[in-house]
Amino acid sequence: MIGPDPEAMQRYSFFSLARNALSQHEGWQRAWRSPPLKPDYDVVIVGAGGHGLSTAYHLAKEHGVSNVAVIEKGWLGGGNTARNTHTIRSNYLRDVSIRFHDVSVKLYEQLSRELNYNILFSQRSMIDLIQSWGKMRDLRRRSLAMALHGPAYQLITVDELKRRIPAMGDLSDVRLPPLGGMLHPEGAMARHDAVAWSYARAADARGVEIHQHTEVTGFTFAANGAVTGVETNRGVVRAGKVALATAGNTSHVIAKAGLNLPLVTRNLQAFVSEPVKPIIDVIVNCPDVGLYVMQSDKGELVIGGGTDPIPSYRQGCHFATFEDVVASLVELFPRFRNLKMLRQWGGAIEFAYDASPIISATDIPGLHVSTGWYGGFKSIPVGGLTYAHLIATGQPHPLAGSFGLDRFRGLRFLLEAGTVAQR
């Protein structure tokens, strides 16, 4: 078993792989423990996805708060973390959003080394296809905003577009012929499961406890109205602070405490093709027609588009959206017409009214929330870093000071055009 000492964590390397091969790989330590649930903790984090586990890791690492329980209704990383398309980028519009996500990209670049776990990070760049003059103006505006903060976002010609994405067909036959593209060199991909597992392993090594199949059924309160713990299907767990990181279920969970947040939940679906030989080595996004496509390390084409048109908690296929995405795909990439679909899925995602995330204390003392992560996979490292700072110190992190709930009271919206929600 791994104890609460990061130095006791078994190191992964070529040499440890070769050494364990001699013993039929029976000498590996468990990646994380399954301890009994204690009656009280300093912090209870609800949600063992990427953001919850990242928060637990940073609480233990930066703030020395290791008496932490991460509780999860299902299995570790089995919620929205397992239902994303693993894109990492920082091409946003607002100053605070650009800085926030640029730090996240930089943290991702060092994550495999820091956590001693191969997350299959691949910084292959991202190209936004421009198919209308309105989108050209929009993305040039975003390019100028990004230039003030460091991340690159540069206009490329149609000829350069064809050179970088040779899998596209004859663009003259497209109903919206591309006018060019925006190249974001920092754009990257990583393995979503590996990110969750790496944070779980590292947090466990620092003393954090992870409890799967532990569902929150309610909250407990003190006489002054402050949260004192959570009620679960395994009993009451007392806590000095409770932090929600429940992705698409935040509205449901926080309603048990009597709160209503400015969130909209919609289904976002994606699908993958059968594996093929390497054909696309960049992330391609086509905002005008609602399509993105990339190729995974296994050779599958990962394909998706915008959200379903109506609020929903479903996690399946909405055929009209699916049909629109496929129509755009075969128009821009006619050679993909005969590919067979391997699997399809959906995720219930939340976004705030202004399409920016929420990292905030709530009106109930002791209860904190991290939500509104429209495309939250890219934000896991910095989201956990800033959320942990808020929980440990009671003060917003400098990177996330604009993401508090108080902005909705004074109509200080942080309208972010860098998300699909504002497309």
C-alpha positions as CSV (number, residue, x, y, z in Angstrom):
1,M,0.0,0.0,0.0
2,I,1.1,3.6,-0.7
3,G,1.4,5.6,2.5
4,P,1.0,9.4,3.0
5,D,4.6,10.0,1.9
6,P,5.2,11.0,-1.7
7,E,8.7,9.5,-1.5
8,A,7.1,6.1,-0.8
9,M,5.2,6.2,-4.2
10,Q,6.6,3.6,-6.5
11,R,8.4,5.3,-9.4
12,Y,7.5,4.3,-13.0
13,S,10.3,4.1,-15.4
14,F,11.8,1.9,-18.1
15,F,13.9,0.2,-15.4
16,S,10.9,-0.5,-13.1
17,L,9.0,-1.9,-16.1
18,A,11.9,-4.3,-17.0
19,R,12.4,-5.3,-13.3
20,N,8.7,-6.1,-12.8
21,A,8.6,-8.1,-16.1
22,L,11.0,-10.6,-14.4
23,S,8.3,-11.2,-11.7
24,Q,5.4,-11.5,-14.1
25,H,4.4,-7.9,-13.1
26,E,3.1,-9.1,-9.8
27,G,5.3,-6.7,-7.7
28,W,3.6,-3.4,-8.6
29,Q,2.1,-1.3,-5.8
30,R,-1.6,-0.4,-6.0
31,A,-2.0,3.0,-7.7
32,W,-4.1,4.2,-4.8
33,R,-5.6,2.8,-1.6
34,S,-9.1,1.9,-0.7
35,P,-9.2,2.9,3.0
36,P,-12.2,2.8,5.3
37,L,-14.3,5.9,5.4
38,K,-13.5,8.0,8.5
39,P,-16.2,10.0,10.3
40,D,-14.6,13.4,9.8
41,Y,-12.0,15.2,7.5
42,D,-10.7,18.7,7.2
43,V,-12.0,18.8,3.6
44,V,-14.5,16.6,1.7
45,I,-14.3,17.0,-2.1
46,V,-17.4,15.7,-3.9
47,G,-16.4,14.3,-7.3
48,A,-13.4,12.2,-8.2
49,G,-13.0,13.5,-11.7
50,G,-10.1,15.5,-13.1
51,H,-10.9,18.7,-11.2
52,G,-11.7,17.1,-7.9
53,L,-8.5,15.0,-7.9
54,S,-6.4,17.9,-9.1
55,T,-7.8,20.0,-6.2
56,A,-7.0,17.3,-3.7
57,Y,-3.4,17.0,-5.0
58,H,-2.8,20.7,-4.8
59,L,-4.3,20.9,-1.3
60,A,-1.8,18.4,-0.1
61,K,1.1,19.6,-2.1
62,E,0.9,23.4,-1.8
63,H,-1.1,23.8,1.4
64,G,-0.2,20.8,3.5
65,V,-3.9,19.8,3.8
66,S,-3.9,16.0,3.5
67,N,-6.8,15.0,5.7
68,V,-9.0,15.1,2.6
69,A,-11.6,12.7,1.4
70,V,-12.5,12.7,-2.3
71,I,-15.9,10.9,-2.6
72,E,-17.4,9.7,-5.9
73,K,-20.8,8.3,-6.6
74,G,-19.5,6.0,-9.3
75,W,-15.9,5.1,-10.1
76,L,-12.9,7.3,-10.3
77,G,-12.8,9.3,-13.5
78,G,-16.0,7.7,-14.7
79,G,-18.1,10.9,-15.1
80,N,-17.4,13.7,-17.5
81,T,-13.7,13.1,-17.3
82,A,-14.3,9.9,-19.3
83,R,-16.7,11.7,-21.7
84,N,-14.5,14.4,-23.2
85,T,-12.4,14.8,-26.3
86,H,-9.1,15.6,-24.5
87,T,-8.3,18.9,-26.2
88,I,-6.0,21.4,-24.5
89,R,-5.8,25.0,-25.6
90,S,-5.6,28.6,-24.5
91,N,-7.1,30.5,-27.5
92,Y,-9.6,32.5,-25.5
93,L,-10.7,36.2,-25.8
94,R,-10.9,37.7,-22.3
95,D,-7.6,38.7,-20.6
96,V,-8.4,36.6,-17.5
97,S,-9.3,33.6,-19.6
98,I,-6.2,33.7,-21.7
99,R,-3.9,33.9,-18.7
100,F,-5.8,31.2,-16.9
101,H,-5.7,28.7,-19.7
102,D,-2.2,29.6,-20.7
103,V,-1.0,28.5,-17.2
104,S,-3.0,25.3,-17.6
105,V,-1.2,24.5,-20.9
106,K,2.1,25.1,-19.3
107,L,1.2,22.9,-16.3
108,Y,0.1,20.1,-18.8
109,E,3.5,20.3,-20.5
110,Q,5.2,19.3,-17.3
111,L,2.5,17.0,-15.9
112,S,3.9,13.6,-16.9
113,R,7.2,14.5,-15.3
114,E,5.7,16.0,-12.2
115,L,3.3,13.2,-11.5
116,N,5.6,10.4,-12.8
117,Y,2.8,9.1,-15.1
118,N,2.6,9.1,-18.9
119,I,-0.5,11.1,-19.8
120,L,0.2,10.8,-23.5
121,F,0.5,14.5,-23.9
122,S,0.9,15.5,-27.5
123,Q,1.3,19.2,-28.4
124,R,0.3,18.9,-32.1
125,S,-1.2,22.4,-32.6
126,M,-4.8,23.3,-33.3
127,I,-6.2,25.0,-36.4
128,D,-9.5,26.9,-36.5
129,L,-11.0,26.8,-40.0
130,I,-12.4,30.2,-41.0
131,Q,-15.4,29.9,-43.4
132,S,-17.1,33.3,-43.1
133,W,-16.0,36.9,-42.9
134,G,-17.8,37.3,-39.6
135,K,-15.7,34.5,-38.1
136,M,-12.6,36.0,-39.7
137,R,-13.2,39.3,-37.8
138,D,-14.0,37.4,-34.6
139,L,-10.8,35.3,-34.6
140,R,-8.6,38.1,-35.6
141,R,-9.9,40.0,-32.6
142,R,-9.1,37.0,-30.5
143,S,-5.6,36.8,-32.1
144,L,-4.8,40.4,-31.1
145,A,-6.1,39.8,-27.5
146,M,-3.9,36.7,-27.2
147,A,-0.8,38.6,-28.5
148,L,-0.9,40.7,-25.4
149,H,-0.4,37.7,-23.1
150,G,1.9,35.3,-25.0
151,P,0.0,32.4,-26.5
152,A,0.3,32.3,-30.3
153,Y,-2.8,32.5,-32.6
154,Q,-1.8,33.4,-36.1
155,L,-3.6,33.6,-39.4
156,I,-2.6,31.2,-42.1
157,T,-3.6,31.1,-45.8
158,V,-5.7,28.5,-47.6
159,D,-2.6,27.1,-49.2
160,E,-1.0,26.7,-45.8
161,L,-4.2,25.1,-44.6
162,K,-4.1,22.5,-47.4
163,R,-0.4,21.8,-46.6
164,R,-1.1,21.2,-42.9
165,I,-4.3,19.3,-43.4
166,P,-3.8,17.3,-46.6
167,A,-6.7,15.0,-45.6
168,M,-9.2,17.7,-46.6
169,G,-10.8,17.3,-50.0
170,D,-11.2,19.8,-52.9
171,L,-12.2,22.9,-51.0
172,S,-13.7,24.5,-54.1
173,D,-16.7,22.2,-53.7
174,V,-17.4,23.2,-50.1
175,R,-20.6,25.3,-49.6
176,L,-18.5,27.6,-47.3
177,P,-15.1,27.6,-48.9
178,P,-12.4,28.3,-46.3
179,L,-11.0,31.8,-46.3
180,G,-8.0,30.7,-44.2
181,G,-7.3,29.4,-40.7
182,M,-6.0,30.4,-37.3
183,L,-3.1,28.3,-36.1
184,H,-2.7,27.8,-32.3
185,P,0.7,26.0,-31.8
186,E,0.1,25.4,-28.1
187,G,-2.9,23.2,-28.9
188,A,-2.5,19.7,-27.5
189,M,-4.1,16.4,-26.5
190,A,-3.7,14.1,-23.6
191,R,-5.2,10.8,-22.4
192,H,-8.2,11.7,-20.2
193,D,-8.1,8.5,-18.1
194,A,-4.3,8.9,-17.5
195,V,-4.8,12.5,-16.3
196,A,-7.4,11.3,-13.7
197,W,-5.3,8.3,-12.7
198,S,-2.1,10.3,-12.4
199,Y,-3.7,12.9,-10.0
200,A,-5.3,10.1,-8.0
201,R,-2.0,8.3,-7.5
202,A,-0.1,11.4,-6.6
203,A,-2.8,12.7,-4.2
204,D,-3.1,9.3,-2.5
205,A,0.7,9.3,-2.0
206,R,0.3,12.6,0.0
207,G,-2.3,11.1,2.3
208,V,-5.5,12.0,0.5
209,E,-8.2,9.3,0.7
210,I,-10.3,8.4,-2.4
211,H,-13.7,6.8,-1.8
212,Q,-15.6,5.4,-4.8
213,H,-19.2,4.4,-4.9
214,T,-20.0,6.9,-2.2
215,E,-23.0,9.0,-3.1
216,V,-23.9,12.4,-1.5
217,T,-27.6,12.3,-0.5
218,G,-27.6,15.5,1.5
219,F,-25.7,18.0,3.7
220,T,-25.4,18.6,7.4
221,F,-25.6,22.1,8.9
222,A,-24.7,23.9,12.1
223,A,-27.1,26.2,13.9
224,N,-25.7,29.2,12.1
225,G,-26.4,27.6,8.7
226,A,-22.8,26.6,7.9
227,V,-22.1,23.3,6.2
228,T,-20.6,20.8,8.7
229,G,-20.5,17.7,6.4
230,V,-22.3,15.5,4.0
231,E,-24.8,12.7,4.2
232,T,-23.8,9.7,2.0
233,N,-25.1,6.2,1.3
234,R,-22.3,5.1,3.7
235,G,-23.3,7.4,6.6
236,V,-22.6,10.9,7.7
237,V,-19.1,12.4,7.1
238,R,-18.2,15.5,9.0
239,A,-16.0,18.1,7.3
240,G,-14.5,21.5,8.1
241,K,-15.2,22.5,4.4
242,V,-17.1,20.8,1.6
243,A,-16.0,21.4,-2.0
244,L,-18.1,20.4,-5.0
245,A,-16.4,19.3,-8.2
246,T,-19.3,17.4,-9.7
247,A,-19.2,18.5,-13.4
248,G,-22.6,18.0,-15.1
249,N,-24.4,17.2,-11.8
250,T,-23.6,20.3,-9.8
251,S,-27.1,21.7,-10.1
252,H,-28.6,18.5,-8.7
253,V,-26.0,18.2,-5.9
254,I,-26.1,21.8,-4.7
255,A,-29.9,21.8,-4.7
256,K,-29.7,19.4,-1.8
257,A,-28.2,22.3,0.1
258,G,-31.0,24.6,-1.0
259,L,-29.0,26.6,-3.6
260,N,-29.6,27.4,-7.2
261,L,-26.7,28.4,-9.4
262,P,-26.7,30.4,-12.7
263,L,-26.0,27.2,-14.8
264,V,-27.3,25.7,-18.0
265,T,-26.8,22.0,-18.6
266,R,-26.7,20.5,-22.1
267,N,-25.7,17.3,-23.8
268,L,-22.4,17.4,-25.7
269,Q,-21.9,14.3,-27.8
270,A,-18.9,12.9,-29.7
271,F,-18.0,9.7,-31.6
272,V,-15.0,7.9,-32.9
273,S,-14.3,6.0,-36.1
274,E,-12.6,2.7,-36.5
275,P,-8.8,3.0,-36.3
276,V,-6.9,4.1,-39.4
277,K,-3.4,4.9,-40.3
278,P,-2.1,8.4,-39.3
279,I,-3.9,10.9,-41.5
280,I,-4.4,14.0,-39.3
281,D,-1.6,15.3,-37.1
282,V,-3.4,18.5,-35.9
283,I,-6.6,19.3,-34.1
284,V,-9.1,20.7,-36.6
285,N,-11.9,22.9,-35.5
286,C,-14.6,24.3,-37.8
287,P,-16.7,26.7,-35.7
288,D,-18.8,28.0,-38.6
289,V,-20.3,24.5,-39.4
290,G,-20.0,23.1,-35.9
291,L,-17.3,20.4,-36.3
292,Y,-14.0,19.3,-34.8
293,V,-11.9,16.3,-35.7
294,M,-8.6,14.9,-34.4
295,Q,-6.9,11.5,-34.5
296,S,-6.1,9.7,-31.3
297,D,-2.9,7.7,-30.6
298,K,-4.9,4.5,-31.3
299,G,-5.7,5.8,-34.8
300,E,-9.4,6.6,-34.2
301,L,-10.8,9.8,-35.5
302,V,-12.4,11.7,-32.7
303,I,-15.3,13.7,-34.0
304,G,-17.8,16.1,-32.5
305,G,-19.6,19.4,-32.8
306,G,-21.7,21.8,-30.7
307,T,-24.1,21.0,-27.9
308,D,-27.7,19.8,-28.3
309,P,-30.0,22.8,-28.9
310,I,-32.0,22.4,-25.7
311,P,-31.0,21.9,-22.0
312,S,-30.7,18.3,-21.1
313,Y,-29.0,15.9,-18.7
314,R,-29.0,13.1,-21.3
315,Q,-25.7,11.3,-22.1
316,G,-26.7,9.8,-25.4
317,C,-27.2,10.7,-29.0
318,H,-29.4,13.6,-30.3
319,F,-29.8,12.5,-33.9
320,A,-30.3,16.0,-35.4
321,T,-27.0,17.2,-33.9
322,F,-25.2,14.0,-34.9
323,E,-26.5,14.3,-38.5
324,D,-25.3,17.9,-38.8
325,V,-21.8,17.0,-37.6
326,V,-21.5,14.1,-40.0
327,A,-22.7,16.2,-42.9
328,S,-20.0,18.8,-42.2
329,L,-17.4,16.1,-41.8
330,V,-18.0,14.3,-45.1
331,E,-18.2,17.7,-46.9
332,L,-14.8,18.9,-45.7
333,F,-13.3,15.4,-45.6
334,P,-15.0,13.4,-48.4
335,R,-12.5,10.5,-48.0
336,F,-14.0,9.8,-44.6
337,R,-17.3,8.9,-46.1
338,N,-16.8,5.2,-45.9
339,L,-15.4,5.1,-42.4
340,K,-17.3,3.0,-39.9
341,M,-18.3,4.5,-36.5
342,L,-16.8,2.6,-33.6
343,R,-18.6,4.1,-30.6
344,Q,-20.6,7.2,-29.6
345,W,-21.2,8.9,-26.3
346,G,-22.5,12.1,-24.7
347,G,-21.8,14.1,-21.5
348,A,-24.0,16.4,-19.6
349,I,-21.9,19.6,-19.3
350,E,-22.7,22.8,-17.4
351,F,-21.8,26.3,-18.4
352,A,-22.6,29.6,-16.6
353,Y,-24.7,32.3,-18.2
354,D,-21.5,34.1,-19.4
355,A,-19.7,30.9,-20.5
356,S,-16.9,31.5,-18.0
357,P,-16.2,29.0,-15.1
358,I,-17.2,29.5,-11.5
359,I,-14.6,28.9,-8.7
360,S,-16.2,30.3,-5.7
361,A,-17.4,30.2,-2.1
362,T,-21.2,30.1,-1.9
363,D,-23.7,31.9,0.3
364,I,-23.5,28.9,2.7
365,P,-20.4,29.1,4.9
366,G,-18.1,26.2,4.4
367,L,-19.5,25.2,1.0
368,H,-17.4,25.8,-2.2
369,V,-18.1,25.1,-5.8
370,S,-16.1,24.6,-9.0
371,T,-18.3,24.4,-12.0
372,G,-19.2,25.9,-15.4
373,W,-16.4,24.1,-17.1
374,Y,-17.5,24.1,-20.7
375,G,-14.7,22.0,-22.0
376,G,-13.1,21.6,-18.6
377,F,-10.5,19.0,-19.5
378,K,-8.1,21.7,-20.7
379,S,-8.5,23.4,-17.3
380,I,-7.9,20.5,-14.9
381,P,-4.3,21.5,-13.7
382,V,-5.0,25.2,-13.2
383,G,-8.6,24.6,-12.0
384,G,-7.3,22.3,-9.2
385,L,-4.5,24.7,-8.4
386,T,-6.8,27.7,-8.0
387,Y,-9.6,25.8,-6.3
388,A,-7.3,24.4,-3.7
389,H,-6.0,27.9,-3.0
390,L,-9.5,29.2,-2.4
391,I,-10.4,26.3,-0.1
392,A,-7.2,26.4,1.9
393,T,-6.8,30.2,2.3
394,G,-10.4,31.5,1.9
395,Q,-9.2,33.9,-0.8
396,P,-9.5,33.6,-4.5
397,H,-6.3,32.8,-6.4
398,P,-5.0,35.7,-8.5
399,L,-5.6,33.8,-11.6
400,A,-9.3,33.1,-10.7
401,G,-10.4,36.2,-8.9
402,S,-12.9,37.1,-11.7
403,F,-14.6,33.7,-11.6
404,G,-16.6,34.2,-8.3
405,L,-20.3,34.0,-8.0
406,D,-20.5,37.6,-7.0
407,R,-20.1,38.7,-10.6
408,F,-23.7,37.6,-11.3
409,R,-25.1,39.8,-8.6
410,G,-23.8,43.0,-10.1
411,L,-24.1,41.9,-13.7
412,R,-20.3,41.9,-14.1
413,F,-20.5,39.1,-16.6
414,L,-17.3,37.8,-18.1
415,L,-18.7,37.0,-21.6
416,E,-16.2,34.5,-23.2
417,A,-16.4,34.0,-26.9
418,G,-13.7,31.4,-26.7
419,T,-16.1,28.6,-25.8
420,V,-18.5,26.8,-28.1
421,A,-21.3,28.2,-25.9
422,Q,-20.8,31.6,-27.5
423,R,-20.5,30.3,-31.1
